[in-house]
Amino acid sequence: MSVARGDVVIISFPQQGSSPKRRPALVVQSDHNNARLSNSIFAMITSNTRLATVEPAQVLIDISTPDGQQSGLAQNSTVKCENLYTLPQHAVAKMIGKLPNNLMALVDDALKSSLAVS
């Protein structure tokens, strides 16, 4: 399955000492690199929204909004830009949605915060 930046997907994340756990993730790698490489960079998505409004490396996805509904997520969630994984694209089980440009702009800011780049 080919992926594009902004896709919300279900992927098996490696777990230390146990079998992989299937969970949602956001494709954050550029489409140029998604097309030419077999691996992509993913940001973990969690249903734990406790820190999403105070942690600059996290972005809240509110599914009650039209933008949040495009994500395909079943509940309010957080994109955790401090939890990035490089995984093979074939590890993607399915695509469930896509984040619109305005939410991806927030993700860009969160990535900059997480990676300490301007």
Order of alpha helices (4+ residues) and beta strands (2+ residues): beta-beta-alpha-beta-beta-alpha-beta-beta-alpha
